[in-house]
């Protein structure tokens, strides 16, 4: 823990987007502020990580100062990353972001750094470990359960069933959990070493993945940053604090 006496440093990966800045319309690296606010409310220091081509080959340069890594939601992952051609509904992919986040995720797991993936972030963890995605859920499950109104979480609540004896259960604290979702893709083949730890009550879609041989690697398909009652981001911050304390004892 480098920057705060008792506040773990959480790296949050950002997206490439177009944005208006005063009179300028420019490319920007962005993240919705509720991710930052949720980390801060849980007692962490939020540090934004824009895609960095050098970090694809040298991820330790960015990971070394961190106590935890948060992979946020956003654009669809390029299907080339998991060996598929794009579905017509797979749009606005950013391969540079994918490569950056896959490299950080794989190395963070090797370092046993706490990792939380949210929505796209859970899918990214799955792809990083060799899994695949269903590119358009309406062809397979009750898509309206997972993205009711495009561009808002209003009315998006649905329930997931959390499996016992899992990290997800320890973080969430109950067998049923109300969630806010906004996604049209989902996990198909589960990546190497990952376990499914929650499913949608209505249609069985994978809603949480975790890596049992690491201290804290958790992906959730829903958006805890949009729900002030959610314990999920707080779970990452607690794990990061413990990770930081362990590093101090070892130094």
C-alpha positions as CSV (number, residue, x, y, z in Angstrom):
1,X,0.0,0.0,0.0
2,X,1.9,3.0,-1.3
3,X,-0.4,5.9,-1.4
4,X,-2.6,5.6,1.7
5,X,-2.0,4.4,5.2
6,X,-5.1,2.3,5.3
7,X,-6.7,3.0,1.9
8,X,-5.9,0.3,-0.7
9,X,-5.1,1.5,-4.2
10,X,-7.6,0.1,-6.8
11,X,-6.8,0.4,-10.5
12,X,-9.9,0.9,-12.6
13,X,-9.6,0.2,-16.3
14,X,-11.1,2.8,-18.6
15,X,-12.7,2.9,-22.0
16,X,-12.0,4.8,-25.3
17,X,-15.0,7.0,-26.1
18,X,-15.9,10.2,-28.0
19,X,-16.7,13.0,-25.6
20,X,-17.6,16.8,-25.6
21,X,-15.1,18.9,-23.7
22,X,-16.3,22.5,-23.7
23,X,-16.3,23.3,-27.5
24,X,-14.2,20.2,-28.3
25,X,-15.4,16.8,-29.6
26,X,-12.5,14.5,-29.0
27,X,-11.4,10.9,-28.2
28,X,-11.3,10.4,-24.5
29,X,-10.5,7.8,-21.9
30,X,-13.6,7.6,-19.6
31,X,-15.3,5.7,-16.8
32,X,-18.6,6.4,-15.2
33,X,-18.1,8.2,-11.9
34,X,-20.2,5.7,-10.0
35,X,-17.3,3.2,-10.2
36,X,-14.9,5.7,-8.6
37,X,-17.5,6.7,-6.0
38,X,-18.2,3.1,-5.0
39,X,-14.5,2.4,-4.5
40,X,-14.0,5.6,-2.5
41,X,-17.2,4.9,-0.4
42,X,-15.7,1.4,0.4
43,X,-12.5,3.0,1.7
44,X,-10.3,2.6,-1.4
45,X,-8.2,5.0,-3.5
46,X,-9.4,4.9,-7.2
47,X,-6.8,5.2,-9.9
48,X,-7.9,5.3,-13.5
49,X,-5.9,3.1,-15.9
50,X,-6.2,4.1,-19.6
51,X,-5.3,1.5,-22.2
52,X,-1.5,1.4,-22.6
53,X,0.1,-0.5,-25.4
54,X,3.4,-1.0,-23.5
55,X,1.5,-2.6,-20.6
56,X,0.4,-5.4,-23.0
57,X,4.0,-6.7,-22.9
58,X,5.0,-5.2,-19.5
59,X,1.9,-5.3,-17.2
60,X,3.9,-5.3,-14.0
61,X,4.7,-1.6,-14.5
62,X,1.1,-0.8,-13.9
63,X,0.2,-3.6,-11.5
64,X,3.1,-3.2,-9.0
65,X,1.7,-0.1,-7.2
66,X,-1.8,-1.5,-7.0
67,X,-3.6,-3.5,-4.3
68,X,-6.5,-4.5,-6.5
69,X,-7.8,-4.3,-10.1
70,X,-11.3,-3.5,-11.2
71,X,-12.4,-4.4,-14.8
72,X,-15.4,-2.2,-15.7
73,X,-18.3,-2.6,-18.1
74,X,-18.4,-1.1,-21.6
75,X,-18.1,-2.1,-25.2
76,X,-18.3,-5.7,-26.5
77,X,-15.1,-7.7,-26.5
78,X,-13.7,-8.3,-30.0
79,X,-14.7,-12.0,-30.8
80,X,-11.2,-12.5,-32.4
81,X,-10.0,-12.6,-28.7
82,X,-11.9,-15.9,-28.3
83,X,-11.6,-17.3,-31.8
84,X,-14.9,-16.3,-33.3
85,X,-16.2,-14.2,-36.1
86,X,-18.4,-11.2,-35.1
87,X,-22.2,-11.6,-34.8
88,X,-24.1,-8.8,-36.5
89,X,-25.1,-7.5,-33.1
90,X,-21.5,-7.4,-31.8
91,X,-20.6,-3.7,-32.3
92,X,-18.1,-1.0,-31.3
93,X,-15.4,-3.3,-30.3
94,X,-12.0,-1.8,-29.2
95,X,-9.3,-4.4,-29.7
96,X,-6.7,-2.2,-28.0
97,X,-8.7,-2.1,-24.8
98,X,-9.2,-5.8,-25.0
99,X,-5.5,-6.6,-25.3
100,X,-4.6,-4.3,-22.5
101,X,-7.1,-5.6,-20.1
102,X,-6.4,-9.3,-20.9
103,X,-2.7,-8.7,-20.3
104,X,-3.4,-7.0,-17.0
105,X,-5.9,-9.7,-15.9
106,X,-3.6,-12.6,-16.6
107,X,-0.7,-11.0,-14.9
108,X,-2.8,-9.9,-11.9
109,X,-4.0,-13.5,-11.4
110,X,-0.4,-14.7,-11.6
111,X,0.5,-12.1,-8.9
112,X,-2.6,-13.1,-6.8
113,X,-3.7,-9.5,-6.9
114,X,-7.4,-9.1,-6.0
115,X,-9.5,-8.8,-9.2
116,X,-13.1,-7.8,-9.7
117,X,-14.8,-7.9,-13.1
118,X,-18.1,-6.2,-13.7
119,X,-20.3,-7.0,-16.7
120,X,-17.9,-6.8,-19.6
121,X,-15.2,-7.2,-16.9
122,X,-16.5,-10.7,-16.0
123,X,-16.6,-11.6,-19.6
124,X,-13.1,-10.3,-20.0
125,X,-11.8,-12.6,-17.1
126,X,-13.5,-15.5,-18.9
127,X,-11.9,-14.7,-22.2
128,X,-8.5,-14.1,-20.6
129,X,-8.6,-17.7,-19.2
130,X,-9.6,-19.3,-22.5
131,X,-13.4,-19.1,-22.3
132,X,-15.9,-17.9,-24.9
133,X,-19.0,-15.7,-25.0
134,X,-22.5,-15.9,-26.4
135,X,-22.5,-12.9,-28.6
136,X,-26.3,-12.1,-28.6
137,X,-28.4,-13.4,-25.8
138,X,-31.9,-12.8,-27.3
139,X,-31.2,-15.8,-29.5
140,X,-30.6,-18.0,-26.5
141,X,-32.2,-16.8,-23.2
142,X,-34.7,-14.2,-21.9
143,X,-32.7,-11.1,-23.0
144,X,-35.3,-8.8,-21.6
145,X,-34.3,-10.1,-18.1
146,X,-30.8,-8.7,-18.7
147,X,-31.2,-5.5,-20.7
148,X,-34.7,-4.1,-20.3
149,X,-34.1,-0.6,-21.5
150,X,-31.0,0.4,-23.4
151,X,-29.0,3.1,-21.7
152,X,-30.5,3.0,-18.3
153,X,-30.7,0.7,-15.2
154,X,-34.3,1.8,-14.5
155,X,-36.4,-1.2,-13.9
156,X,-33.4,-3.5,-14.6
157,X,-33.5,-5.4,-11.3
158,X,-33.6,-9.2,-11.4
159,X,-32.6,-11.9,-9.1
160,X,-29.6,-14.3,-9.1
161,X,-29.1,-17.5,-7.2
162,X,-25.7,-17.6,-5.4
163,X,-24.1,-21.0,-5.0
164,X,-23.0,-22.1,-1.5
165,X,-19.4,-22.3,-0.3
166,X,-18.2,-19.8,-2.9
167,X,-16.4,-16.5,-2.8
168,X,-19.5,-14.9,-4.2
169,X,-21.5,-16.2,-1.3
170,X,-19.0,-14.9,1.2
171,X,-19.1,-11.4,-0.4
172,X,-22.9,-11.2,-1.0
173,X,-24.0,-13.1,2.2
174,X,-27.1,-14.7,0.9
175,X,-28.5,-17.3,-1.6
176,X,-30.7,-14.8,-3.5
177,X,-29.4,-11.5,-4.6
178,X,-31.2,-8.6,-6.4
179,X,-29.1,-7.2,-9.2
180,X,-29.1,-4.4,-11.9
181,X,-28.1,-5.7,-15.3
182,X,-27.5,-4.2,-18.8
183,X,-25.9,-6.6,-21.2
184,X,-26.7,-8.5,-24.4
185,X,-23.8,-10.9,-24.2
186,X,-22.9,-13.6,-21.7
187,X,-20.6,-16.4,-20.8
188,X,-20.7,-19.5,-23.0
189,X,-17.7,-21.9,-22.4
190,X,-16.3,-21.2,-19.0
191,X,-12.5,-20.4,-18.9
192,X,-9.9,-22.7,-17.5
193,X,-9.9,-23.0,-13.7
194,X,-13.0,-20.8,-13.3
195,X,-16.1,-21.9,-11.4
196,X,-19.6,-20.6,-11.8
197,X,-20.8,-19.2,-8.5
198,X,-24.2,-17.5,-9.4
199,X,-26.9,-17.9,-12.1
200,X,-29.9,-15.9,-13.1
201,X,-33.0,-17.3,-11.3
202,X,-35.2,-16.9,-14.4
203,X,-33.1,-18.5,-17.2
204,X,-29.9,-20.0,-15.6
205,X,-27.5,-17.6,-17.3
206,X,-24.1,-17.5,-15.7
207,X,-24.0,-14.4,-13.4
208,X,-20.8,-14.9,-11.4
209,X,-17.5,-16.6,-12.0
210,X,-14.6,-17.0,-9.7
211,X,-11.1,-18.6,-9.5
212,X,-11.0,-20.8,-6.4
213,X,-7.2,-21.2,-6.3
214,X,-6.6,-17.4,-5.9
215,X,-7.4,-15.2,-3.0
216,X,-10.0,-12.9,-4.7
217,X,-10.8,-13.3,-8.4
218,X,-14.5,-12.6,-8.9
219,X,-16.6,-11.6,-11.9
220,X,-20.2,-10.5,-11.7
221,X,-22.4,-10.0,-14.8
222,X,-24.5,-7.3,-13.0
223,X,-23.5,-3.7,-12.1
224,X,-22.9,-3.3,-8.3
225,X,-21.6,0.3,-8.9
226,X,-25.1,1.2,-9.8
227,X,-26.5,-0.1,-6.5
228,X,-25.5,1.6,-3.3
229,X,-26.7,-1.4,-1.3
230,X,-24.4,-3.8,-3.1
231,X,-21.5,-5.3,-1.1
232,X,-19.5,-6.5,-4.1
233,X,-17.1,-3.5,-4.6
234,X,-16.7,-3.4,-0.8
235,X,-15.6,-7.0,-1.0
236,X,-12.8,-6.1,-3.5
237,X,-11.6,-3.2,-1.3
238,X,-11.4,-5.4,1.8
239,X,-9.5,-8.1,-0.2
240,X,-7.2,-5.3,-1.5
241,X,-6.6,-4.0,2.0
242,X,-5.7,-7.5,3.2
243,X,-3.4,-8.0,0.2
244,X,-1.7,-4.7,1.0
245,X,-1.2,-5.6,4.6
246,X,0.4,-8.9,3.6
247,X,2.8,-7.1,1.3
248,X,3.8,-4.8,4.2
249,X,4.5,-7.8,6.5
250,X,6.6,-9.4,3.8
251,X,8.7,-6.3,3.2
